Amino acid sequence: HVATYSGHSNDGTLELEPCFTPDAKFVLSGSEDGVVHVWEKLSGRLIATLDGHALDVSVLQFNPVYLMLATACQNVVLWLKP
């Protein structure tokens, strides 16, 4: 089964590295607009956007122990579950 997730911005020049949440229920990807997009894995529905970068977001990594997401462009942002 191949799933396609849309809504993020990428003209093909940015190499994106999406990731799954530790429970594998959600897919996250960066975008050229500086926003992180979060989709529900099974439905493909965009459920959230995280705005915290001024430049292209190309790298995302989850820390399952602390339920923390790290995203990077030229700076690194740590996202903590509220």
N, CA, C and O atoms as a Maestro MAE file, in Angstrom:
{
 s_m_m2io_version
 :::
 2.0.0
}

f_m_ct {
 s_m_title
 :::
 protein
 m_atom[328] {
  # First column is atom index #
  i_m_mmod_type
  r_m_x_coord
  r_m_y_coord
  r_m_z_coord
  i_m_residue_number
  s_m_chain_name
  s_m_pdb_residue_name
  s_m_pdb_atom_name
  i_m_atomic_number
  :::
  1 25 0.852 -1.182 0.000 1 A "HIS " " N  " 7
  2 3 0.000 0.000 0.000 1 A "HIS " " CA " 6
  3 2 0.892 1.238 0.000 1 A "HIS " " C  " 6
  4 15 1.794 1.359 0.829 1 A "HIS " " O  " 8
  5 25 0.641 2.142 -0.917 2 A "VAL " " N  " 7
  6 3 1.381 3.398 -0.994 2 A "VAL " " CA " 6
  7 2 0.447 4.531 -0.618 2 A "VAL " " C  " 6
  8 15 -0.662 4.630 -1.143 2 A "VAL " " O  " 8
  9 25 0.890 5.380 0.282 3 A "ALA " " N  " 7
  10 3 0.075 6.516 0.710 3 A "ALA " " CA " 6
  11 2 0.748 7.805 0.259 3 A "ALA " " C  " 6
  12 15 1.975 7.902 0.234 3 A "ALA " " O  " 8
  13 25 -0.061 8.784 -0.093 4 A "THR " " N  " 7
  14 3 0.432 10.088 -0.477 4 A "THR " " CA " 6
  15 2 -0.130 11.131 0.472 4 A "THR " " C  " 6
  16 15 -1.334 11.168 0.725 4 A "THR " " O  " 8
  17 25 0.737 11.970 0.991 5 A "TYR " " N  " 7
  18 3 0.327 13.020 1.911 5 A "TYR " " CA " 6
  19 2 0.613 14.359 1.241 5 A "TYR " " C  " 6
  20 15 1.715 14.587 0.740 5 A "TYR " " O  " 8
  21 25 -0.376 15.238 1.233 6 A "SER " " N  " 7
  22 3 -0.206 16.509 0.528 6 A "SER " " CA " 6
  23 2 -0.483 17.685 1.459 6 A "SER " " C  " 6
  24 15 -1.007 17.536 2.562 6 A "SER " " O  " 8
  25 25 -0.103 18.866 0.957 7 A "GLY " " N  " 7
  26 3 -0.324 20.083 1.734 7 A "GLY " " CA " 6
  27 2 0.955 20.823 2.052 7 A "GLY " " C  " 6
  28 15 0.934 22.019 2.339 7 A "GLY " " O  " 8
  29 25 2.069 20.111 2.002 8 A "HIS " " N  " 7
  30 3 3.345 20.768 2.280 8 A "HIS " " CA " 6
  31 2 3.903 21.350 0.980 8 A "HIS " " C  " 6
  32 15 3.440 21.017 -0.111 8 A "HIS " " O  " 8
  33 25 4.888 22.209 1.109 9 A "SER " " N  " 7
  34 3 5.467 22.913 -0.032 9 A "SER " " CA " 6
  35 2 6.858 22.371 -0.332 9 A "SER " " C  " 6
  36 15 7.743 22.402 0.524 9 A "SER " " O  " 8
  37 25 7.047 21.869 -1.560 10 A "ASN " " N  " 7
  38 3 8.359 21.399 -1.977 10 A "ASN " " CA " 6
  39 2 8.410 21.401 -3.496 10 A "ASN " " C  " 6
  40 15 7.712 20.626 -4.150 10 A "ASN " " O  " 8
  41 25 9.236 22.271 -4.048 11 A "ASP " " N  " 7
  42 3 9.343 22.341 -5.505 11 A "ASP " " CA " 6
  43 2 10.328 21.316 -6.058 11 A "ASP " " C  " 6
  44 15 10.634 21.330 -7.250 11 A "ASP " " O  " 8
  45 25 10.818 20.444 -5.213 12 A "GLY " " N  " 7
  46 3 11.710 19.382 -5.642 12 A "GLY " " CA " 6
  47 2 13.175 19.637 -5.366 12 A "GLY " " C  " 6
  48 15 13.998 18.739 -5.540 12 A "GLY " " O  " 8
  49 25 13.519 20.840 -4.940 13 A "THR " " N  " 7
  50 3 14.921 21.137 -4.666 13 A "THR " " CA " 6
  51 2 15.322 20.776 -3.236 13 A "THR " " C  " 6
  52 15 16.508 20.625 -2.942 13 A "THR " " O  " 8
  53 25 14.346 20.638 -2.356 14 A "LEU " " N  " 7
  54 3 14.615 20.310 -0.960 14 A "LEU " " CA " 6
  55 2 14.441 18.813 -0.746 14 A "LEU " " C  " 6
  56 15 13.395 18.251 -1.073 14 A "LEU " " O  " 8
  57 25 15.466 18.166 -0.195 15 A "GLU " " N  " 7
  58 3 15.362 16.748 0.119 15 A "GLU " " CA " 6
  59 2 14.717 16.611 1.494 15 A "GLU " " C  " 6
  60 15 15.337 16.922 2.511 15 A "GLU " " O  " 8
  61 25 13.468 16.145 1.520 16 A "LEU " " N  " 7
  62 3 12.724 16.024 2.772 16 A "LEU " " CA " 6
  63 2 12.943 14.653 3.397 16 A "LEU " " C  " 6
  64 15 13.049 13.648 2.695 16 A "LEU " " O  " 8
  65 25 13.009 14.625 4.729 17 A "GLU " " N  " 7
  66 3 13.121 13.384 5.475 17 A "GLU " " CA " 6
  67 2 11.951 13.299 6.441 17 A "GLU " " C  " 6
  68 15 12.068 13.746 7.582 17 A "GLU " " O  " 8
  69 25 10.825 12.736 6.013 18 A "PRO " " N  " 7
  70 3 9.682 12.620 6.918 18 A "PRO " " CA " 6
  71 2 9.963 11.597 8.012 18 A "PRO " " C  " 6
  72 15 10.907 10.813 7.912 18 A "PRO " " O  " 8
  73 25 9.144 11.611 9.049 19 A "CYS " " N  " 7
  74 3 9.291 10.629 10.116 19 A "CYS " " CA " 6
  75 2 7.914 10.257 10.653 19 A "CYS " " C  " 6
  76 15 6.927 10.955 10.422 19 A "CYS " " O  " 8
  77 25 7.874 9.148 11.369 20 A "PHE " " N  " 7
  78 3 6.670 8.682 12.047 20 A "PHE " " CA " 6
  79 2 6.761 9.036 13.525 20 A "PHE " " C  " 6
  80 15 7.856 9.143 14.077 20 A "PHE " " O  " 8
  81 25 5.614 9.216 14.160 21 A "THR " " N  " 7
  82 3 5.595 9.342 15.607 21 A "THR " " CA " 6
  83 2 5.951 7.979 16.197 21 A "THR " " C  " 6
  84 15 5.827 6.970 15.502 21 A "THR " " O  " 8
  85 25 6.389 7.914 17.455 22 A "PRO " " N  " 7
  86 3 6.778 6.633 18.053 22 A "PRO " " CA " 6
  87 2 5.672 5.576 18.024 22 A "PRO " " C  " 6
  88 15 5.970 4.383 17.975 22 A "PRO " " O  " 8
  89 25 4.402 5.992 18.054 23 A "ASP " " N  " 7
  90 3 3.310 5.022 17.997 23 A "ASP " " CA " 6
  91 2 2.901 4.692 16.551 23 A "ASP " " C  " 6
  92 15 1.991 3.891 16.333 23 A "ASP " " O  " 8
  93 25 3.570 5.306 15.570 24 A "ALA " " N  " 7
  94 3 3.342 5.082 14.130 24 A "ALA " " CA " 6
  95 2 1.943 5.474 13.670 24 A "ALA " " C  " 6
  96 15 1.482 4.990 12.637 24 A "ALA " " O  " 8
  97 25 1.263 6.334 14.408 25 A "LYS " " N  " 7
  98 3 -0.079 6.774 14.014 25 A "LYS " " CA " 6
  99 2 -0.050 8.018 13.131 25 A "LYS " " C  " 6
  100 15 -1.028 8.317 12.446 25 A "LYS " " O  " 8
  101 25 1.071 8.746 13.144 26 A "PHE " " N  " 7
  102 3 1.149 10.009 12.415 26 A "PHE " " CA " 6
  103 2 2.448 10.084 11.605 26 A "PHE " " C  " 6
  104 15 3.471 9.507 11.977 26 A "PHE " " O  " 8
  105 25 2.374 10.810 10.492 27 A "VAL " " N  " 7
  106 3 3.527 11.056 9.634 27 A "VAL " " CA " 6
  107 2 3.801 12.556 9.673 27 A "VAL " " C  " 6
  108 15 2.874 13.360 9.565 27 A "VAL " " O  " 8
  109 25 5.056 12.932 9.827 28 A "LEU " " N  " 7
  110 3 5.444 14.342 9.868 28 A "LEU " " CA " 6
  111 2 6.438 14.624 8.759 28 A "LEU " " C  " 6
  112 15 7.278 13.786 8.433 28 A "LEU " " O  " 8
  113 25 6.335 15.816 8.181 29 A "SER " " N  " 7
  114 3 7.280 16.236 7.161 29 A "SER " " CA " 6
  115 2 7.518 17.728 7.280 29 A "SER " " C  " 6
  116 15 6.627 18.492 7.652 29 A "SER " " O  " 8
  117 25 8.734 18.123 6.956 30 A "GLY " " N  " 7
  118 3 9.041 19.535 6.866 30 A "GLY " " CA " 6
  119 2 8.547 20.076 5.544 30 A "GLY " " C  " 6
  120 15 7.932 19.357 4.757 30 A "GLY " " O  " 8
  121 25 8.819 21.351 5.302 31 A "SER " " N  " 7
  122 3 8.319 22.010 4.110 31 A "SER " " CA " 6
  123 2 9.189 23.216 3.797 31 A "SER " " C  " 6
  124 15 9.870 23.750 4.672 31 A "SER " " O  " 8
  125 25 9.159 23.640 2.535 32 A "GLU " " N  " 7
  126 3 9.926 24.823 2.134 32 A "GLU " " CA " 6
  127 2 9.375 26.117 2.722 32 A "GLU " " C  " 6
  128 15 10.052 27.145 2.699 32 A "GLU " " O  " 8
  129 25 8.156 26.075 3.247 33 A "ASP " " N  " 7
  130 3 7.569 27.284 3.830 33 A "ASP " " CA " 6
  131 2 7.892 27.424 5.317 33 A "ASP " " C  " 6
  132 15 7.357 28.312 5.981 33 A "ASP " " O  " 8
  133 25 8.767 26.553 5.852 34 A "GLY " " N  " 7
  134 3 9.168 26.644 7.252 34 A "GLY " " CA " 6
  135 2 8.191 26.024 8.223 34 A "GLY " " C  " 6
  136 15 8.301 26.233 9.431 34 A "GLY " " O  " 8
  137 25 7.237 25.262 7.715 35 A "VAL " " N  " 7
  138 3 6.189 24.664 8.550 35 A "VAL " " CA " 6
  139 2 6.363 23.144 8.578 35 A "VAL " " C  " 6
  140 15 6.729 22.536 7.572 35 A "VAL " " O  " 8
  141 25 6.100 22.543 9.728 36 A "VAL " " N  " 7
  142 3 6.068 21.093 9.868 36 A "VAL " " CA " 6
  143 2 4.608 20.669 9.736 36 A "VAL " " C  " 6
  144 15 3.730 21.228 10.392 36 A "VAL " " O  " 8
  145 25 4.357 19.677 8.883 37 A "HIS " " N  " 7
  146 3 3.002 19.190 8.648 37 A "HIS " " CA " 6
  147 2 2.830 17.826 9.300 37 A "HIS " " C  " 6
  148 15 3.726 16.985 9.243 37 A "HIS " " O  " 8
  149 25 1.673 17.612 9.919 38 A "VAL " " N  " 7
  150 3 1.379 16.366 10.620 38 A "VAL " " CA " 6
  151 2 0.126 15.754 10.013 38 A "VAL " " C  " 6
  152 15 -0.937 16.374 9.999 38 A "VAL " " O  " 8
  153 25 0.262 14.516 9.507 39 A "TRP " " N  " 7
  154 3 -0.867 13.803 8.924 39 A "TRP " " CA " 6
  155 2 -1.190 12.560 9.732 39 A "TRP " " C  " 6
  156 15 -0.299 11.932 10.304 39 A "TRP " " O  " 8
  157 25 -2.459 12.207 9.776 40 A "GLU " " N  " 7
  158 3 -2.882 10.930 10.315 40 A "GLU " " CA " 6
  159 2 -2.464 9.874 9.291 40 A "GLU " " C  " 6
  160 15 -2.815 9.977 8.116 40 A "GLU " " O  " 8
  161 25 -1.723 8.868 9.730 41 A "LYS " " N  " 7
  162 3 -1.138 7.902 8.800 41 A "LYS " " CA " 6
  163 2 -2.199 7.162 7.984 41 A "LYS " " C  " 6
  164 15 -2.067 7.066 6.763 41 A "LYS " " O  " 8
  165 25 -3.236 6.641 8.619 42 A "LEU " " N  " 7
  166 3 -4.205 5.808 7.910 42 A "LEU " " CA " 6
  167 2 -5.118 6.592 6.976 42 A "LEU " " C  " 6
  168 15 -5.378 6.151 5.856 42 A "LEU " " O  " 8
  169 25 -5.604 7.739 7.416 43 A "SER " " N  " 7
  170 3 -6.547 8.503 6.596 43 A "SER " " CA " 6
  171 2 -5.858 9.467 5.636 43 A "SER " " C  " 6
  172 15 -6.441 9.851 4.622 43 A "SER " " O  " 8
  173 25 -4.617 9.864 5.946 44 A "GLY " " N  " 7
  174 3 -3.919 10.853 5.144 44 A "GLY " " CA " 6
  175 2 -4.375 12.277 5.401 44 A "GLY " " C  " 6
  176 15 -3.966 13.204 4.703 44 A "GLY " " O  " 8
  177 25 -5.229 12.447 6.414 45 A "ARG " " N  " 7
  178 3 -5.776 13.767 6.742 45 A "ARG " " CA " 6
  179 2 -4.725 14.619 7.457 45 A "ARG " " C  " 6
  180 15 -4.099 14.176 8.420 45 A "ARG " " O  " 8
  181 25 -4.542 15.856 6.966 46 A "LEU " " N  " 7
  182 3 -3.647 16.804 7.620 46 A "LEU " " CA " 6
  183 2 -4.317 17.252 8.916 46 A "LEU " " C  " 6
  184 15 -5.406 17.824 8.884 46 A "LEU " " O  " 8
  185 25 -3.672 16.997 10.054 47 A "ILE " " N  " 7
  186 3 -4.321 17.308 11.333 47 A "ILE " " CA " 6
  187 2 -3.680 18.479 12.066 47 A "ILE " " C  " 6
  188 15 -4.291 19.051 12.969 47 A "ILE " " O  " 8
  189 25 -2.446 18.845 11.685 48 A "ALA " " N  " 7
  190 3 -1.799 19.952 12.387 48 A "ALA " " CA " 6
  191 2 -0.651 20.496 11.547 48 A "ALA " " C  " 6
  192 15 -0.092 19.805 10.695 48 A "ALA " " O  " 8
  193 25 -0.319 21.749 11.812 49 A "THR " " N  " 7
  194 3 0.897 22.358 11.280 49 A "THR " " CA " 6
  195 2 1.613 23.030 12.438 49 A "THR " " C  " 6
  196 15 0.985 23.618 13.319 49 A "THR " " O  " 8
  197 25 2.916 22.935 12.424 50 A "LEU " " N  " 7
  198 3 3.745 23.521 13.473 50 A "LEU " " CA " 6
  199 2 4.609 24.598 12.830 50 A "LEU " " C  " 6
  200 15 5.461 24.304 11.991 50 A "LEU " " O  " 8
  201 25 4.388 25.827 13.224 51 A "ASP " " N  " 7
  202 3 5.087 26.972 12.642 51 A "ASP " " CA " 6
  203 2 6.145 27.460 13.620 51 A "ASP " " C  " 6
  204 15 5.815 27.936 14.707 51 A "ASP " " O  " 8
  205 25 7.418 27.346 13.242 52 A "GLY " " N  " 7
  206 3 8.469 27.792 14.147 52 A "GLY " " CA " 6
  207 2 9.798 28.020 13.460 52 A "GLY " " C  " 6
  208 15 10.806 28.290 14.113 52 A "GLY " " O  " 8
  209 25 9.799 27.911 12.135 53 A "HIS " " N  " 7
  210 3 11.033 28.093 11.366 53 A "HIS " " CA " 6
  211 2 10.862 29.216 10.357 53 A "HIS " " C  " 6
  212 15 9.767 29.445 9.845 53 A "HIS " " O  " 8
  213 25 11.950 29.910 10.080 54 A "ALA " " N  " 7
  214 3 11.935 30.963 9.066 54 A "ALA " " CA " 6
  215 2 12.364 30.430 7.702 54 A "ALA " " C  " 6
  216 15 12.105 31.059 6.675 54 A "ALA " " O  " 8
  217 25 13.028 29.258 7.694 55 A "LEU " " N  " 7
  218 3 13.550 28.684 6.454 55 A "LEU " " CA " 6
  219 2 13.011 27.276 6.247 55 A "LEU " " C  " 6
  220 15 12.234 26.772 7.058 55 A "LEU " " O  " 8
  221 25 13.432 26.647 5.154 56 A "ASP " " N  " 7
  222 3 13.003 25.289 4.810 56 A "ASP " " CA " 6
  223 2 13.295 24.309 5.943 56 A "ASP " " C  " 6
  224 15 14.399 24.291 6.486 56 A "ASP " " O  " 8
  225 25 12.307 23.499 6.296 57 A "VAL " " N  " 7
  226 3 12.487 22.455 7.311 57 A "VAL " " CA " 6
  227 2 12.730 21.142 6.575 57 A "VAL " " C  " 6
  228 15 11.846 20.649 5.874 57 A "VAL " " O  " 8
  229 25 13.920 20.577 6.731 58 A "SER " " N  " 7
  230 3 14.243 19.366 5.981 58 A "SER " " CA " 6
  231 2 14.480 18.144 6.857 58 A "SER " " C  " 6
  232 15 14.436 17.021 6.357 58 A "SER " " O  " 8
  233 25 14.730 18.330 8.148 59 A "VAL " " N  " 7
  234 3 15.058 17.205 9.014 59 A "VAL " " CA " 6
  235 2 14.144 17.195 10.234 59 A "VAL " " C  " 6
  236 15 13.926 18.227 10.870 59 A "VAL " " O  " 8
  237 25 13.614 16.019 10.550 60 A "LEU " " N  " 7
  238 3 12.766 15.826 11.733 60 A "LEU " " CA " 6
  239 2 13.182 14.534 12.417 60 A "LEU " " C  " 6
  240 15 13.445 13.536 11.746 60 A "LEU " " O  " 8
  241 25 13.243 14.540 13.744 61 A "GLN " " N  " 7
  242 3 13.562 13.342 14.510 61 A "GLN " " CA " 6
  243 2 12.764 13.350 15.806 61 A "GLN " " C  " 6
  244 15 12.656 14.376 16.477 61 A "GLN " " O  " 8
  245 25 12.206 12.192 16.151 62 A "PHE " " N  " 7
  246 3 11.472 12.038 17.400 62 A "PHE " " CA " 6
  247 2 12.366 11.428 18.461 62 A "PHE " " C  " 6
  248 15 13.200 10.572 18.165 62 A "PHE " " O  " 8
  249 25 12.192 11.868 19.695 63 A "ASN " " N  " 7
  250 3 12.783 11.215 20.848 63 A "ASN " " CA " 6
  251 2 11.632 10.557 21.594 63 A "ASN " " C  " 6
  252 15 10.881 11.243 22.287 63 A "ASN " " O  " 8
  253 25 11.473 9.232 21.467 64 A "PRO " " N  " 7
  254 3 10.319 8.569 22.080 64 A "PRO " " CA " 6
  255 2 10.349 8.539 23.603 64 A "PRO " " C  " 6
  256 15 9.303 8.398 24.237 64 A "PRO " " O  " 8
  257 25 11.518 8.669 24.193 65 A "VAL " " N  " 7
  258 3 11.615 8.636 25.656 65 A "VAL " " CA " 6
  259 2 11.000 9.886 26.265 65 A "VAL " " C  " 6
  260 15 10.273 9.804 27.255 65 A "VAL " " O  " 8
  261 25 11.289 11.045 25.675 66 A "TYR " " N  " 7
  262 3 10.809 12.307 26.227 66 A "TYR " " CA " 6
  263 2 9.630 12.896 25.460 66 A "TYR " " C  " 6
  264 15 9.199 14.011 25.752 66 A "TYR " " O  " 8
  265 25 9.095 12.146 24.465 67 A "LEU " " N  " 7
  266 3 8.000 12.629 23.620 67 A "LEU " " CA " 6
  267 2 8.316 14.024 23.091 67 A "LEU " " C  " 6
  268 15 7.520 14.954 23.212 67 A "LEU " " O  " 8
  269 25 9.500 14.137 22.502 68 A "MET " " N  " 7
  270 3 10.002 15.407 21.991 68 A "MET " " CA " 6
  271 2 10.303 15.245 20.506 68 A "MET " " C  " 6
  272 15 10.803 14.209 20.067 68 A "MET " " O  " 8
  273 25 9.990 16.287 19.744 69 A "LEU " " N  " 7
  274 3 10.300 16.322 18.323 69 A "LEU " " CA " 6
  275 2 11.354 17.402 18.095 69 A "LEU " " C  " 6
  276 15 11.218 18.521 18.588 69 A "LEU " " O  " 8
  277 25 12.402 17.066 17.350 70 A "ALA " " N  " 7
  278 3 13.403 18.046 16.951 70 A "ALA " " CA " 6
  279 2 13.273 18.268 15.449 70 A "ALA " " C  " 6
  280 15 13.248 17.309 14.677 70 A "ALA " " O  " 8
  281 25 13.188 19.537 15.032 71 A "THR " " N  " 7
  282 3 13.129 19.879 13.620 71 A "THR " " CA " 6
  283 2 14.242 20.869 13.332 71 A "THR " " C  " 6
  284 15 14.663 21.623 14.208 71 A "THR " " O  " 8
  285 25 14.719 20.855 12.072 72 A "ALA " " N  " 7
  286 3 15.863 21.706 11.764 72 A "ALA " " CA " 6
  287 2 15.785 22.299 10.371 72 A "ALA " " C  " 6
  288 15 15.343 21.663 9.414 72 A "ALA " " O  " 8
  289 25 16.233 23.545 10.298 73 A "CYS " " N  " 7
  290 3 16.552 24.216 9.044 73 A "CYS " " CA " 6
  291 2 17.978 24.704 9.284 73 A "CYS " " C  " 6
  292 15 18.889 23.880 9.353 73 A "CYS " " O  " 8
  293 25 18.207 25.999 9.414 74 A "GLN " " N  " 7
  294 3 19.513 26.482 9.867 74 A "GLN " " CA " 6
  295 2 19.559 26.568 11.385 74 A "GLN " " C  " 6
  296 15 20.632 26.720 11.969 74 A "GLN " " O  " 8
  297 25 18.414 26.473 12.016 75 A "ASN " " N  " 7
  298 3 18.333 26.417 13.473 75 A "ASN " " CA " 6
  299 2 17.560 25.156 13.854 75 A "ASN " " C  " 6
  300 15 16.926 24.530 13.005 75 A "ASN " " O  " 8
  301 25 17.614 24.796 15.110 76 A "VAL " " N  " 7
  302 3 16.922 23.609 15.611 76 A "VAL " " CA " 6
  303 2 15.817 24.059 16.558 76 A "VAL " " C  " 6
  304 15 16.028 24.923 17.409 76 A "VAL " " O  " 8
  305 25 14.636 23.462 16.402 77 A "VAL " " N  " 7
  306 3 13.505 23.748 17.287 77 A "VAL " " CA " 6
  307 2 13.120 22.441 17.972 77 A "VAL " " C  " 6
  308 15 12.999 21.406 17.317 77 A "VAL " " O  " 8
  309 25 12.929 22.486 19.282 78 A "LEU " " N  " 7
  310 3 12.466 21.329 20.046 78 A "LEU " " CA " 6
  311 2 10.997 21.539 20.384 78 A "LEU " " C  " 6
  312 15 10.620 22.560 20.960 78 A "LEU " " O  " 8
  313 25 10.179 20.569 20.022 79 A "TRP " " N  " 7
  314 3 8.742 20.626 20.266 79 A "TRP " " CA " 6
  315 2 8.422 19.641 21.372 79 A "TRP " " C  " 6
  316 15 8.724 18.454 21.252 79 A "TRP " " O  " 8
  317 25 7.813 20.120 22.452 80 A "LEU " " N  " 7
  318 3 7.436 19.292 23.586 80 A "LEU " " CA " 6
  319 2 5.930 19.159 23.639 80 A "LEU " " C  " 6
  320 15 5.201 20.106 23.342 80 A "LEU " " O  " 8
  321 25 5.467 17.980 24.018 81 A "LYS " " N  " 7
  322 3 4.028 17.758 24.170 81 A "LYS " " CA " 6
  323 2 3.539 18.594 25.347 81 A "LYS " " C  " 6
  324 15 4.113 18.533 26.434 81 A "LYS " " O  " 8
  325 25 2.459 19.389 25.131 82 A "PRO " " N  " 7
  326 3 1.967 20.246 26.229 82 A "PRO " " CA " 6
  327 2 1.392 19.448 27.378 82 A "PRO " " C  " 6
  328 15 0.942 20.027 28.367 82 A "PRO " " O  " 8
  :::
 }
 m_bond[327] {
  # First column is bond index #
  i_m_from
  i_m_to
  i_m_order
  :::
  1 1 2 1
  2 2 3 1
  3 3 4 2
  4 3 5 1
  5 5 6 1
  6 6 7 1
  7 7 8 2
  8 7 9 1
  9 9 10 1
  10 10 11 1
  11 11 12 2
  12 11 13 1
  13 13 14 1
  14 14 15 1
  15 15 16 2
  16 15 17 1
  17 17 18 1
  18 18 19 1
  19 19 20 2
  20 19 21 1
  21 21 22 1
  22 22 23 1
  23 23 24 2
  24 23 25 1
  25 25 26 1
  26 26 27 1
  27 27 28 2
  28 27 29 1
  29 29 30 1
  30 30 31 1
  31 31 32 2
  32 31 33 1
  33 33 34 1
  34 34 35 1
  35 35 36 2
  36 35 37 1
  37 37 38 1
  38 38 39 1
  39 39 40 2
  40 39 41 1
  41 41 42 1
  42 42 43 1
  43 43 44 2
  44 43 45 1
  45 45 46 1
  46 46 47 1
  47 47 48 2
  48 47 49 1
  49 49 50 1
  50 50 51 1
  51 51 52 2
  52 51 53 1
  53 53 54 1
  54 54 55 1
  55 55 56 2
  56 55 57 1
  57 57 58 1
  58 58 59 1
  59 59 60 2
  60 59 61 1
  61 61 62 1
  62 62 63 1
  63 63 64 2
  64 63 65 1
  65 65 66 1
  66 66 67 1
  67 67 68 2
  68 67 69 1
  69 69 70 1
  70 70 71 1
  71 71 72 2
  72 71 73 1
  73 73 74 1
  74 74 75 1
  75 75 76 2
  76 75 77 1
  77 77 78 1
  78 78 79 1
  79 79 80 2
  80 79 81 1
  81 81 82 1
  82 82 83 1
  83 83 84 2
  84 83 85 1
  85 85 86 1
  86 86 87 1
  87 87 88 2
  88 87 89 1
  89 89 90 1
  90 90 91 1
  91 91 92 2
  92 91 93 1
  93 93 94 1
  94 94 95 1
  95 95 96 2
  96 95 97 1
  97 97 98 1
  98 98 99 1
  99 99 100 2
  100 99 101 1
  101 101 102 1
  102 102 103 1
  103 103 104 2
  104 103 105 1
  105 105 106 1
  106 106 107 1
  107 107 108 2
  108 107 109 1
  109 109 110 1
  110 110 111 1
  111 111 112 2
  112 111 113 1
  113 113 114 1
  114 114 115 1
  115 115 116 2
  116 115 117 1
  117 117 118 1
  118 118 119 1
  119 119 120 2
  120 119 121 1
  121 121 122 1
  122 122 123 1
  123 123 124 2
  124 123 125 1
  125 125 126 1
  126 126 127 1
  127 127 128 2
  128 127 129 1
  129 129 130 1
  130 130 131 1
  131 131 132 2
  132 131 133 1
  133 133 134 1
  134 134 135 1
  135 135 136 2
  136 135 137 1
  137 137 138 1
  138 138 139 1
  139 139 140 2
  140 139 141 1
  141 141 142 1
  142 142 143 1
  143 143 144 2
  144 143 145 1
  145 145 146 1
  146 146 147 1
  147 147 148 2
  148 147 149 1
  149 149 150 1
  150 150 151 1
  151 151 152 2
  152 151 153 1
  153 153 154 1
  154 154 155 1
  155 155 156 2
  156 155 157 1
  157 157 158 1
  158 158 159 1
  159 159 160 2
  160 159 161 1
  161 161 162 1
  162 162 163 1
  163 163 164 2
  164 163 165 1
  165 165 166 1
  166 166 167 1
  167 167 168 2
  168 167 169 1
  169 169 170 1
  170 170 171 1
  171 171 172 2
  172 171 173 1
  173 173 174 1
  174 174 175 1
  175 175 176 2
  176 175 177 1
  177 177 178 1
  178 178 179 1
  179 179 180 2
  180 179 181 1
  181 181 182 1
  182 182 183 1
  183 183 184 2
  184 183 185 1
  185 185 186 1
  186 186 187 1
  187 187 188 2
  188 187 189 1
  189 189 190 1
  190 190 191 1
  191 191 192 2
  192 191 193 1
  193 193 194 1
  194 194 195 1
  195 195 196 2
  196 195 197 1
  197 197 198 1
  198 198 199 1
  199 199 200 2
  200 199 201 1
  201 201 202 1
  202 202 203 1
  203 203 204 2
  204 203 205 1
  205 205 206 1
  206 206 207 1
  207 207 208 2
  208 207 209 1
  209 209 210 1
  210 210 211 1
  211 211 212 2
  212 211 213 1
  213 213 214 1
  214 214 215 1
  215 215 216 2
  216 215 217 1
  217 217 218 1
  218 218 219 1
  219 219 220 2
  220 219 221 1
  221 221 222 1
  222 222 223 1
  223 223 224 2
  224 223 225 1
  225 225 226 1
  226 226 227 1
  227 227 228 2
  228 227 229 1
  229 229 230 1
  230 230 231 1
  231 231 232 2
  232 231 233 1
  233 233 234 1
  234 234 235 1
  235 235 236 2
  236 235 237 1
  237 237 238 1
  238 238 239 1
  239 239 240 2
  240 239 241 1
  241 241 242 1
  242 242 243 1
  243 243 244 2
  244 243 245 1
  245 245 246 1
  246 246 247 1
  247 247 248 2
  248 247 249 1
  249 249 250 1
  250 250 251 1
  251 251 252 2
  252 251 253 1
  253 253 254 1
  254 254 255 1
  255 255 256 2
  256 255 257 1
  257 257 258 1
  258 258 259 1
  259 259 260 2
  260 259 261 1
  261 261 262 1
  262 262 263 1
  263 263 264 2
  264 263 265 1
  265 265 266 1
  266 266 267 1
  267 267 268 2
  268 267 269 1
  269 269 270 1
  270 270 271 1
  271 271 272 2
  272 271 273 1
  273 273 274 1
  274 274 275 1
  275 275 276 2
  276 275 277 1
  277 277 278 1
  278 278 279 1
  279 279 280 2
  280 279 281 1
  281 281 282 1
  282 282 283 1
  283 283 284 2
  284 283 285 1
  285 285 286 1
  286 286 287 1
  287 287 288 2
  288 287 289 1
  289 289 290 1
  290 290 291 1
  291 291 292 2
  292 291 293 1
  293 293 294 1
  294 294 295 1
  295 295 296 2
  296 295 297 1
  297 297 298 1
  298 298 299 1
  299 299 300 2
  300 299 301 1
  301 301 302 1
  302 302 303 1
  303 303 304 2
  304 303 305 1
  305 305 306 1
  306 306 307 1
  307 307 308 2
  308 307 309 1
  309 309 310 1
  310 310 311 1
  311 311 312 2
  312 311 313 1
  313 313 314 1
  314 314 315 1
  315 315 316 2
  316 315 317 1
  317 317 318 1
  318 318 319 1
  319 319 320 2
  320 319 321 1
  321 321 322 1
  322 322 323 1
  323 323 324 2
  324 323 325 1
  325 325 326 1
  326 326 327 1
  327 327 328 2
  :::
 }
}
